[in-house]
Every structure is written in C-alpha cells, then in structure tokens.
Amino acid sequence: MKYLLFFLCVFFNLQTSNAQKKSTNQKAVIKTTIYCDHCNQCETCGQNFQSNIYKIKGVKMYELNAEDMTITVYYNTKKTDLETIKTAISKLGYDADEVKADAVAYENLDNCCKKA
C-alpha cells in the first residue's frame, strides 16, 4: 500500500511539473505601415510576403490586418525570436515596430504598397 501511494505521488508530481512548463509557442503583434488596401490578395506583394514570412524557421502562422496596420505572428521560441522576425519583415520592405523597412526592399515593392 505504501508503494502504491508513493508511486501515485511521484506520478502526480511529474504530471504537474510537465503542465507547468512554459509553452514554446508565442504570439506577437507587430505594428507596421500598410498603404495597400488589397495586400492580402495582391499577387505580387501578398504572395511575396506570404512565401517569405514562412521561410523564417519557426514561424507557424501570421495574420495581416491592413486596417489596424498590424501583423500578428505565431512562432516557436525554440526556433526563432521576435527580433529575427522583425528583421525579416523589414527586409521585405515593411516596418516592424521599431525596425524600419529596408530601403532597397521598400523600393522593390509595387507602387500600391508605397506611401503615395
């Protein structure tokens, strides 16, 4: 009986410690500047952004909100970090919070994505 009680205590302690481990999945909302009203559907800008954002190791999903001018990124913290994601977004020609858009990448965007 003592052994059974001991093993049950050990089992519950292990389960509790596993449940308390920090999740490796994070969500970040990044402020950007979007001048295009159709970036999600745009064949050049939207598809370029989508294909390149998923090349960042650890990025699982993103949501582009043109109205709020935000990019919500879901990522694995074991594979990437927020600064890497922001830098990659800036290299696509978009601002990412305090990281300004790369000038050359910005110039390569379609005119609809640039400030008029």
N, CA, C and O atoms as CSV, one atom per row, in Angstrom:
chain,resi,resn,atom,element,x,y,z
A,1,MET,N,N,0.826,-1.185,0.000
A,1,MET,CA,C,0.000,0.000,0.000
A,1,MET,C,C,0.880,1.262,0.000
A,1,MET,O,O,0.587,2.240,-0.689
A,2,LYS,N,N,1.973,1.215,0.796
A,2,LYS,CA,C,2.877,2.360,0.851
A,2,LYS,C,C,3.505,2.615,-0.518
A,2,LYS,O,O,3.650,3.763,-0.940
A,3,TYR,N,N,3.879,1.525,-1.213
A,3,TYR,CA,C,4.499,1.679,-2.529
A,3,TYR,C,C,3.511,2.276,-3.537
A,3,TYR,O,O,3.873,3.132,-4.344
A,4,LEU,N,N,2.301,1.826,-3.481
A,4,LEU,CA,C,1.284,2.352,-4.381
A,4,LEU,C,C,1.074,3.845,-4.142
A,4,LEU,O,O,0.999,4.626,-5.090
A,5,LEU,N,N,0.982,4.226,-2.906
A,5,LEU,CA,C,0.824,5.631,-2.550
A,5,LEU,C,C,2.044,6.448,-2.989
A,5,LEU,O,O,1.902,7.567,-3.483
A,6,PHE,N,N,3.229,5.890,-2.807
A,6,PHE,CA,C,4.461,6.555,-3.220
A,6,PHE,C,C,4.476,6.781,-4.742
A,6,PHE,O,O,4.769,7.883,-5.204
A,7,PHE,N,N,4.162,5.747,-5.505
A,7,PHE,CA,C,4.165,5.859,-6.963
A,7,PHE,C,C,3.091,6.827,-7.462
A,7,PHE,O,O,3.312,7.544,-8.439
A,8,LEU,N,N,1.958,6.854,-6.814
A,8,LEU,CA,C,0.918,7.803,-7.191
A,8,LEU,C,C,1.384,9.247,-6.955
A,8,LEU,O,O,1.133,10.129,-7.776
A,9,CYS,N,N,2.059,9.476,-5.832
A,9,CYS,CA,C,2.581,10.813,-5.534
A,9,CYS,C,C,3.622,11.231,-6.570
A,9,CYS,O,O,3.606,12.363,-7.052
A,10,VAL,N,N,4.519,10.319,-6.908
A,10,VAL,CA,C,5.538,10.617,-7.906
A,10,VAL,C,C,4.889,10.890,-9.263
A,10,VAL,O,O,5.284,11.829,-9.954
A,11,PHE,N,N,3.915,10.096,-9.647
A,11,PHE,CA,C,3.212,10.262,-10.915
A,11,PHE,C,C,2.538,11.629,-10.988
A,11,PHE,O,O,2.673,12.326,-11.994
A,12,PHE,N,N,1.825,12.019,-9.955
A,12,PHE,CA,C,1.138,13.312,-9.957
A,12,PHE,C,C,2.117,14.479,-9.939
A,12,PHE,O,O,1.843,15.519,-10.538
A,13,ASN,N,N,3.237,14.327,-9.273
A,13,ASN,CA,C,4.250,15.379,-9.281
A,13,ASN,C,C,4.831,15.565,-10.686
A,13,ASN,O,O,5.040,16.696,-11.126
A,14,LEU,N,N,5.088,14.475,-11.379
A,14,LEU,CA,C,5.600,14.558,-12.742
A,14,LEU,C,C,4.590,15.216,-13.677
A,14,LEU,O,O,4.951,16.048,-14.510
A,15,GLN,N,N,3.338,14.842,-13.534
A,15,GLN,CA,C,2.285,15.424,-14.368
A,15,GLN,C,C,2.146,16.921,-14.114
A,15,GLN,O,O,1.971,17.701,-15.050
A,16,THR,N,N,2.222,17.310,-12.868
A,16,THR,CA,C,2.100,18.719,-12.512
A,16,THR,C,C,3.284,19.523,-13.034
A,16,THR,O,O,3.103,20.636,-13.527
A,17,SER,N,N,4.482,18.981,-12.934
A,17,SER,CA,C,5.655,19.709,-13.422
A,17,SER,C,C,5.633,19.837,-14.936
A,17,SER,O,O,6.057,20.864,-15.466
A,18,ASN,N,N,5.152,18.828,-15.647
A,18,ASN,CA,C,5.045,18.901,-17.105
A,18,ASN,C,C,4.014,19.941,-17.516
A,18,ASN,O,O,4.208,20.648,-18.505
A,19,ALA,N,N,2.939,20.041,-16.782
A,19,ALA,CA,C,1.890,21.003,-17.108
A,19,ALA,C,C,2.354,22.432,-16.862
A,19,ALA,O,O,1.840,23.360,-17.487
A,20,GLN,N,N,3.308,22.624,-15.972
A,20,GLN,CA,C,3.770,23.957,-15.639
A,20,GLN,C,C,4.886,24.457,-16.553
A,20,GLN,O,O,5.276,25.621,-16.456
A,21,LYS,N,N,5.404,23.613,-17.430
A,21,LYS,CA,C,6.467,24.035,-18.339
A,21,LYS,C,C,5.931,25.111,-19.279
A,21,LYS,O,O,4.790,25.041,-19.736
A,22,LYS,N,N,6.760,26.093,-19.556
A,22,LYS,CA,C,6.368,27.203,-20.412
A,22,LYS,C,C,6.192,26.718,-21.849
A,22,LYS,O,O,6.995,25.941,-22.366
A,23,SER,N,N,5.144,27.188,-22.465
A,23,SER,CA,C,4.886,26.847,-23.853
A,23,SER,C,C,5.947,27.476,-24.749
A,23,SER,O,O,6.403,28.589,-24.485
A,24,THR,N,N,6.335,26.779,-25.792
A,24,THR,CA,C,7.326,27.306,-26.717
A,24,THR,C,C,6.671,28.094,-27.846
A,24,THR,O,O,7.366,28.705,-28.657
A,25,ASN,N,N,5.349,28.087,-27.905
A,25,ASN,CA,C,4.635,28.833,-28.929
A,25,ASN,C,C,4.268,30.211,-28.399
A,25,ASN,O,O,3.723,30.346,-27.304
A,26,GLN,N,N,4.573,31.229,-29.190
A,26,GLN,CA,C,4.292,32.605,-28.794
A,26,GLN,C,C,3.507,33.307,-29.892
A,26,GLN,O,O,3.502,32.900,-31.053
A,27,LYS,N,N,2.851,34.371,-29.475
A,27,LYS,CA,C,2.110,35.231,-30.396
A,27,LYS,C,C,2.642,36.642,-30.212
A,27,LYS,O,O,2.796,37.108,-29.083
A,28,ALA,N,N,2.919,37.318,-31.306
A,28,ALA,CA,C,3.397,38.696,-31.238
A,28,ALA,C,C,2.612,39.537,-32.228
A,28,ALA,O,O,2.379,39.123,-33.364
A,29,VAL,N,N,2.208,40.717,-31.791
A,29,VAL,CA,C,1.532,41.666,-32.665
A,29,VAL,C,C,2.539,42.759,-33.000
A,29,VAL,O,O,3.016,43.475,-32.120
A,30,ILE,N,N,2.851,42.871,-34.273
A,30,ILE,CA,C,3.874,43.792,-34.748
A,30,ILE,C,C,3.203,44.926,-35.511
A,30,ILE,O,O,2.436,44.691,-36.445
A,31,LYS,N,N,3.494,46.136,-35.111
A,31,LYS,CA,C,2.953,47.315,-35.787
A,31,LYS,C,C,3.744,47.559,-37.065
A,31,LYS,O,O,4.973,47.497,-37.066
A,32,THR,N,N,3.035,47.836,-38.145
A,32,THR,CA,C,3.675,48.062,-39.429
A,32,THR,C,C,2.996,49.218,-40.139
A,32,THR,O,O,2.091,49.840,-39.582
A,33,THR,N,N,3.413,49.511,-41.337
A,33,THR,CA,C,2.755,50.515,-42.162
A,33,THR,C,C,2.334,49.854,-43.459
A,33,THR,O,O,3.166,49.375,-44.230
A,34,ILE,N,N,1.033,49.836,-43.687
A,34,ILE,CA,C,0.483,49.208,-44.893
A,34,ILE,C,C,-0.319,50.273,-45.628
A,34,ILE,O,O,-1.286,50.810,-45.090
A,35,TYR,N,N,0.078,50.572,-46.841
A,35,TYR,CA,C,-0.624,51.584,-47.625
A,35,TYR,C,C,-1.543,50.945,-48.661
A,35,TYR,O,O,-2.358,51.636,-49.273
A,36,CYS,N,N,-1.426,49.684,-48.855
A,36,CYS,CA,C,-2.187,48.945,-49.855
A,36,CYS,C,C,-3.483,48.438,-49.226
A,36,CYS,O,O,-3.467,47.934,-48.103
A,37,ASP,N,N,-4.591,48.564,-49.927
A,37,ASP,CA,C,-5.860,48.089,-49.379
A,37,ASP,C,C,-6.178,46.658,-49.813
A,37,ASP,O,O,-7.245,46.136,-49.492
A,38,HIS,N,N,-5.270,46.034,-50.529
A,38,HIS,CA,C,-5.523,44.672,-51.007
A,38,HIS,C,C,-4.307,43.757,-50.852
A,38,HIS,O,O,-4.151,42.798,-51.608
A,39,CYS,N,N,-3.454,44.047,-49.882
A,39,CYS,CA,C,-2.208,43.286,-49.721
A,39,CYS,C,C,-2.424,41.789,-49.506
A,39,CYS,O,O,-1.605,40.973,-49.928
A,40,ASN,N,N,-3.516,41.435,-48.855
A,40,ASN,CA,C,-3.756,40.002,-48.625
A,40,ASN,C,C,-4.018,39.256,-49.920
A,40,ASN,O,O,-3.710,38.068,-50.019
A,41,GLN,N,N,-4.583,39.932,-50.921
A,41,GLN,CA,C,-4.915,39.269,-52.177
A,41,GLN,C,C,-3.936,39.587,-53.304
A,41,GLN,O,O,-3.924,38.897,-54.324
A,42,CYS,N,N,-3.134,40.601,-53.134
A,42,CYS,CA,C,-2.235,41.055,-54.186
A,42,CYS,C,C,-1.302,39.918,-54.620
A,42,CYS,O,O,-0.645,39.291,-53.790
A,43,GLU,N,N,-1.257,39.667,-55.922
A,43,GLU,CA,C,-0.452,38.552,-56.430
A,43,GLU,C,C,1.040,38.755,-56.198
A,43,GLU,O,O,1.757,37.795,-55.917
A,44,THR,N,N,1.511,39.978,-56.311
A,44,THR,CA,C,2.947,40.195,-56.141
A,44,THR,C,C,3.291,40.442,-54.675
A,44,THR,O,O,4.064,39.688,-54.086
A,45,CYS,N,N,2.731,41.480,-54.091
A,45,CYS,CA,C,3.093,41.849,-52.708
A,45,CYS,C,C,2.660,40.781,-51.703
A,45,CYS,O,O,3.465,40.292,-50.911
A,46,GLY,N,N,1.390,40.434,-51.750
A,46,GLY,CA,C,0.844,39.485,-50.781
A,46,GLY,C,C,1.498,38.112,-50.852
A,46,GLY,O,O,1.859,37.532,-49.828
A,47,GLN,N,N,1.647,37.604,-52.056
A,47,GLN,CA,C,2.258,36.285,-52.194
A,47,GLN,C,C,3.741,36.318,-51.866
A,47,GLN,O,O,4.274,35.358,-51.308
A,48,ASN,N,N,4.409,37.405,-52.204
A,48,ASN,CA,C,5.815,37.559,-51.856
A,48,ASN,C,C,5.970,37.578,-50.336
A,48,ASN,O,O,6.837,36.907,-49.777
A,49,PHE,N,N,5.118,38.355,-49.686
A,49,PHE,CA,C,5.177,38.438,-48.223
A,49,PHE,C,C,4.916,37.068,-47.608
A,49,PHE,O,O,5.655,36.622,-46.731
A,50,GLN,N,N,3.861,36.407,-48.073
A,50,GLN,CA,C,3.490,35.107,-47.515
A,50,GLN,C,C,4.591,34.073,-47.699
A,50,GLN,O,O,4.942,33.371,-46.750
A,51,SER,N,N,5.132,33.970,-48.882
A,51,SER,CA,C,6.148,32.945,-49.109
A,51,SER,C,C,7.413,33.222,-48.306
A,51,SER,O,O,8.067,32.289,-47.842
A,52,ASN,N,N,7.762,34.488,-48.139
A,52,ASN,CA,C,8.984,34.816,-47.406
A,52,ASN,C,C,8.817,34.764,-45.898
A,52,ASN,O,O,9.764,34.420,-45.190
A,53,ILE,N,N,7.655,35.091,-45.396
A,53,ILE,CA,C,7.457,35.042,-43.939
A,53,ILE,C,C,7.510,33.591,-43.455
A,53,ILE,O,O,7.981,33.315,-42.352
A,54,TYR,N,N,7.029,32.675,-44.280
A,54,TYR,CA,C,7.063,31.265,-43.891
A,54,TYR,C,C,8.452,30.640,-44.070
A,54,TYR,O,O,8.676,29.510,-43.638
A,55,LYS,N,N,9.364,31.347,-44.688
A,55,LYS,CA,C,10.740,30.862,-44.786
A,55,LYS,C,C,11.508,31.064,-43.478
A,55,LYS,O,O,12.568,30.473,-43.275
A,56,ILE,N,N,10.966,31.897,-42.601
A,56,ILE,CA,C,11.596,32.119,-41.301
A,56,ILE,C,C,11.344,30.878,-40.460
A,56,ILE,O,O,10.202,30.545,-40.142
A,57,LYS,N,N,12.413,30.213,-40.112
A,57,LYS,CA,C,12.298,28.986,-39.345
A,57,LYS,C,C,11.580,29.274,-38.022
A,57,LYS,O,O,11.987,30.158,-37.268
A,58,GLY,N,N,10.520,28.529,-37.752
A,58,GLY,CA,C,9.783,28.686,-36.508
A,58,GLY,C,C,8.481,29.449,-36.637
A,58,GLY,O,O,7.640,29.380,-35.741
A,59,VAL,N,N,8.289,30.183,-37.739
A,59,VAL,CA,C,7.022,30.889,-37.935
A,59,VAL,C,C,5.977,29.875,-38.359
A,59,VAL,O,O,6.141,29.164,-39.351
A,60,LYS,N,N,4.898,29.824,-37.586
A,60,LYS,CA,C,3.844,28.852,-37.852
A,60,LYS,C,C,2.691,29.449,-38.642
A,60,LYS,O,O,2.119,28.801,-39.518
A,61,MET,N,N,2.353,30.718,-38.314
A,61,MET,CA,C,1.205,31.347,-38.946
A,61,MET,C,C,1.322,32.851,-38.764
A,61,MET,O,O,1.999,33.325,-37.852
A,62,TYR,N,N,0.664,33.591,-39.629
A,62,TYR,CA,C,0.605,35.036,-39.452
A,62,TYR,C,C,-0.757,35.540,-39.925
A,62,TYR,O,O,-1.438,34.892,-40.720
A,63,GLU,N,N,-1.132,36.708,-39.416
A,63,GLU,CA,C,-2.354,37.375,-39.844
A,63,GLU,C,C,-1.998,38.821,-40.139
A,63,GLU,O,O,-1.429,39.511,-39.294
A,64,LEU,N,N,-2.331,39.275,-41.328
A,64,LEU,CA,C,-2.073,40.640,-41.727
A,64,LEU,C,C,-3.376,41.414,-41.602
A,64,LEU,O,O,-4.371,41.061,-42.235
A,65,ASN,N,N,-3.378,42.469,-40.788
A,65,ASN,CA,C,-4.554,43.297,-40.612
A,65,ASN,C,C,-4.248,44.676,-41.166
A,65,ASN,O,O,-3.625,45.500,-40.497
A,66,ALA,N,N,-4.694,44.925,-42.406
A,66,ALA,CA,C,-4.396,46.188,-43.080
A,66,ALA,C,C,-5.087,47.360,-42.401
A,66,ALA,O,O,-4.558,48.472,-42.388
A,67,GLU,N,N,-6.249,47.123,-41.847
A,67,GLU,CA,C,-6.998,48.199,-41.188
A,67,GLU,C,C,-6.279,48.705,-39.937
A,67,GLU,O,O,-6.160,49.912,-39.727
A,68,ASP,N,N,-5.801,47.773,-39.110
A,68,ASP,CA,C,-5.081,48.139,-37.886
A,68,ASP,C,C,-3.589,48.340,-38.121
A,68,ASP,O,O,-2.866,48.778,-37.226
A,69,MET,N,N,-3.129,48.015,-39.334
A,69,MET,CA,C,-1.709,48.057,-39.694
A,69,MET,C,C,-0.874,47.226,-38.721
A,69,MET,O,O,0.096,47.712,-38.138
A,70,THR,N,N,-1.272,45.964,-38.561
A,70,THR,CA,C,-0.535,45.043,-37.704
A,70,THR,C,C,-0.328,43.709,-38.407
A,70,THR,O,O,-1.087,43.315,-39.293
A,71,ILE,N,N,0.720,43.039,-37.979
A,71,ILE,CA,C,0.996,41.670,-38.405
A,71,ILE,C,C,1.069,40.854,-37.120
A,71,ILE,O,O,1.929,41.100,-36.275
A,72,THR,N,N,0.181,39.893,-36.973
A,72,THR,CA,C,0.222,39.002,-35.823
A,72,THR,C,C,0.941,37.737,-36.251
A,72,THR,O,O,0.539,37.070,-37.205
A,73,VAL,N,N,2.002,37.417,-35.542
A,73,VAL,CA,C,2.839,36.274,-35.909
A,73,VAL,C,C,2.802,35.251,-34.780
A,73,VAL,O,O,2.956,35.596,-33.609
A,74,TYR,N,N,2.596,34.003,-35.142
A,74,TYR,CA,C,2.639,32.885,-34.201
A,74,TYR,C,C,3.913,32.103,-34.517
A,74,TYR,O,O,4.128,31.683,-35.654
A,75,TYR,N,N,4.748,31.916,-33.506
A,75,TYR,CA,C,6.054,31.312,-33.766
A,75,TYR,C,C,6.518,30.447,-32.598
A,75,TYR,O,O,6.007,30.544,-31.483
A,76,ASN,N,N,7.501,29.602,-32.890
A,76,ASN,CA,C,8.100,28.705,-31.913
A,76,ASN,C,C,9.371,29.359,-31.376
A,76,ASN,O,O,10.305,29.619,-32.134
A,77,THR,N,N,9.408,29.623,-30.071
A,77,THR,CA,C,10.545,30.325,-29.465
A,77,THR,C,C,11.820,29.483,-29.433
A,77,THR,O,O,12.906,30.020,-29.217
A,78,LYS,N,N,11.704,28.192,-29.643
A,78,LYS,CA,C,12.910,27.361,-29.697
A,78,LYS,C,C,13.606,27.471,-31.052
A,78,LYS,O,O,14.777,27.116,-31.180
A,79,LYS,N,N,12.887,27.962,-32.061
A,79,LYS,CA,C,13.443,28.026,-33.400
A,79,LYS,C,C,13.749,29.446,-33.871
A,79,LYS,O,O,14.585,29.637,-34.754
A,80,THR,N,N,13.085,30.433,-33.297
A,80,THR,CA,C,13.322,31.820,-33.697
A,80,THR,C,C,12.957,32.749,-32.557
A,80,THR,O,O,12.414,32.324,-31.538
A,81,ASP,N,N,13.263,34.023,-32.745
A,81,ASP,CA,C,12.879,35.013,-31.743
A,81,ASP,C,C,12.235,36.208,-32.444
A,81,ASP,O,O,12.255,36.311,-33.670
A,82,LEU,N,N,11.673,37.094,-31.655
A,82,LEU,CA,C,10.921,38.215,-32.203
A,82,LEU,C,C,11.799,39.166,-33.015
A,82,LEU,O,O,11.352,39.686,-34.037
A,83,GLU,N,N,13.018,39.398,-32.590
A,83,GLU,CA,C,13.910,40.295,-33.327
A,83,GLU,C,C,14.245,39.742,-34.707
A,83,GLU,O,O,14.337,40.502,-35.671
A,84,THR,N,N,14.425,38.438,-34.812
A,84,THR,CA,C,14.694,37.812,-36.111
A,84,THR,C,C,13.502,38.001,-37.041
A,84,THR,O,O,13.672,38.280,-38.228
A,85,ILE,N,N,12.309,37.850,-36.505
A,85,ILE,CA,C,11.094,38.017,-37.303
A,85,ILE,C,C,10.956,39.468,-37.765
A,85,ILE,O,O,10.643,39.722,-38.928
A,86,LYS,N,N,11.185,40.409,-36.865
A,86,LYS,CA,C,11.088,41.831,-37.222
A,86,LYS,C,C,12.112,42.203,-38.297
A,86,LYS,O,O,11.798,42.942,-39.230
A,87,THR,N,N,13.311,41.698,-38.164
A,87,THR,CA,C,14.347,41.973,-39.159
A,87,THR,C,C,13.954,41.405,-40.515
A,87,THR,O,O,14.148,42.055,-41.542
A,88,ALA,N,N,13.407,40.206,-40.525
A,88,ALA,CA,C,12.983,39.581,-41.782
A,88,ALA,C,C,11.846,40.375,-42.428
A,88,ALA,O,O,11.818,40.529,-43.649
A,89,ILE,N,N,10.923,40.872,-41.632
A,89,ILE,CA,C,9.821,41.683,-42.166
A,89,ILE,C,C,10.370,42.976,-42.758
A,89,ILE,O,O,9.924,43.414,-43.818
A,90,SER,N,N,11.331,43.583,-42.080
A,90,SER,CA,C,11.912,44.828,-42.605
A,90,SER,C,C,12.639,44.575,-43.926
A,90,SER,O,O,12.656,45.440,-44.802
A,91,LYS,N,N,13.235,43.400,-44.070
A,91,LYS,CA,C,13.929,43.060,-45.315
A,91,LYS,C,C,12.956,42.803,-46.463
A,91,LYS,O,O,13.362,42.725,-47.622
A,92,LEU,N,N,11.673,42.672,-46.137
A,92,LEU,CA,C,10.634,42.536,-47.161
A,92,LEU,C,C,10.109,43.900,-47.608
A,92,LEU,O,O,9.333,43.992,-48.560
A,93,GLY,N,N,10.539,44.959,-46.913
A,93,GLY,CA,C,10.132,46.304,-47.292
A,93,GLY,C,C,9.090,46.934,-46.394
A,93,GLY,O,O,8.532,47.979,-46.727
A,94,TYR,N,N,8.823,46.314,-45.265
A,94,TYR,CA,C,7.804,46.811,-44.342
A,94,TYR,C,C,8.428,47.156,-42.991
A,94,TYR,O,O,9.387,46.517,-42.559
A,95,ASP,N,N,7.870,48.179,-42.328
A,95,ASP,CA,C,8.282,48.478,-40.964
A,95,ASP,C,C,7.814,47.342,-40.058
A,95,ASP,O,O,6.807,46.689,-40.334
A,96,ALA,N,N,8.552,47.115,-38.980
A,96,ALA,CA,C,8.182,46.097,-37.989
A,96,ALA,C,C,8.489,46.671,-36.613
A,96,ALA,O,O,9.601,46.526,-36.104
A,97,ASP,N,N,7.499,47.320,-36.019
A,97,ASP,CA,C,7.663,48.057,-34.770
A,97,ASP,C,C,8.766,49.092,-34.949
A,97,ASP,O,O,8.671,49.964,-35.813
A,98,GLU,N,N,9.800,48.997,-34.141
A,98,GLU,CA,C,10.876,49.996,-34.194
A,98,GLU,C,C,11.884,49.728,-35.315
A,98,GLU,O,O,12.736,50.573,-35.589
A,99,VAL,N,N,11.801,48.587,-35.953
A,99,VAL,CA,C,12.722,48.240,-37.046
A,99,VAL,C,C,12.136,48.789,-38.350
A,99,VAL,O,O,11.082,48.344,-38.805
A,100,LYS,N,N,12.822,49.743,-38.929
A,100,LYS,CA,C,12.340,50.388,-40.160
A,100,LYS,C,C,12.571,49.491,-41.372
A,100,LYS,O,O,13.482,48.662,-41.394
A,101,ALA,N,N,11.731,49.678,-42.367
A,101,ALA,CA,C,11.812,48.891,-43.602
A,101,ALA,C,C,13.142,49.127,-44.297
A,101,ALA,O,O,13.645,50.250,-44.344
A,102,ASP,N,N,13.697,48.062,-44.830
A,102,ASP,CA,C,14.912,48.153,-45.634
A,102,ASP,C,C,14.594,48.997,-46.867
A,102,ASP,O,O,13.625,48.725,-47.576
A,103,ALA,N,N,15.409,50.019,-47.121
A,103,ALA,CA,C,15.145,50.979,-48.202
A,103,ALA,C,C,15.106,50.313,-49.578
A,103,ALA,O,O,14.241,50.628,-50.395
A,104,VAL,N,N,16.025,49.409,-49.832
A,104,VAL,CA,C,16.070,48.730,-51.140
A,104,VAL,C,C,14.844,47.836,-51.311
A,104,VAL,O,O,14.238,47.819,-52.382
A,105,ALA,N,N,14.481,47.107,-50.285
A,105,ALA,CA,C,13.303,46.229,-50.355
A,105,ALA,C,C,12.030,47.051,-50.527
A,105,ALA,O,O,11.124,46.657,-51.262
A,106,TYR,N,N,11.965,48.192,-49.849
A,106,TYR,CA,C,10.802,49.069,-49.981
A,106,TYR,C,C,10.663,49.555,-51.422
A,106,TYR,O,O,9.556,49.584,-51.960
A,107,GLU,N,N,11.756,49.931,-52.040
A,107,GLU,CA,C,11.721,50.411,-53.425
A,107,GLU,C,C,11.288,49.318,-54.397
A,107,GLU,O,O,10.753,49.622,-55.463
A,108,ASN,N,N,11.510,48.055,-54.049
A,108,ASN,CA,C,11.123,46.940,-54.916
A,108,ASN,C,C,9.656,46.551,-54.779
A,108,ASN,O,O,9.158,45.737,-55.557
A,109,LEU,N,N,8.959,47.121,-53.801
A,109,LEU,CA,C,7.524,46.841,-53.648
A,109,LEU,C,C,6.757,47.467,-54.809
A,109,LEU,O,O,7.225,48.417,-55.436
A,110,ASP,N,N,5.576,46.922,-55.085
A,110,ASP,CA,C,4.689,47.534,-56.079
A,110,ASP,C,C,4.307,48.934,-55.602
A,110,ASP,O,O,4.317,49.215,-54.404
A,111,ASN,N,N,3.975,49.798,-56.542
A,111,ASN,CA,C,3.603,51.172,-56.196
A,111,ASN,C,C,2.400,51.243,-55.268
A,111,ASN,O,O,2.280,52.185,-54.485
A,112,CYS,N,N,1.515,50.270,-55.344
A,112,CYS,CA,C,0.317,50.294,-54.493
A,112,CYS,C,C,0.680,50.107,-53.014
A,112,CYS,O,O,-0.112,50.454,-52.139
A,113,CYS,N,N,1.847,49.571,-52.733
A,113,CYS,CA,C,2.274,49.309,-51.361
A,113,CYS,C,C,3.132,50.423,-50.791
A,113,CYS,O,O,3.570,50.348,-49.643
A,114,LYS,N,N,3.373,51.450,-51.582
A,114,LYS,CA,C,4.202,52.552,-51.128
A,114,LYS,C,C,3.325,53.745,-50.775
A,114,LYS,O,O,2.219,53.903,-51.293
A,115,LYS,N,N,3.834,54.564,-49.896
A,115,LYS,CA,C,3.116,55.762,-49.498
A,115,LYS,C,C,2.988,56.677,-50.714
A,115,LYS,O,O,3.965,56.959,-51.409
A,116,ALA,N,N,1.779,57.124,-50.947
A,116,ALA,CA,C,1.531,57.982,-52.120
A,116,ALA,C,C,2.095,59.371,-51.946
A,116,ALA,O,O,1.969,60.206,-52.841
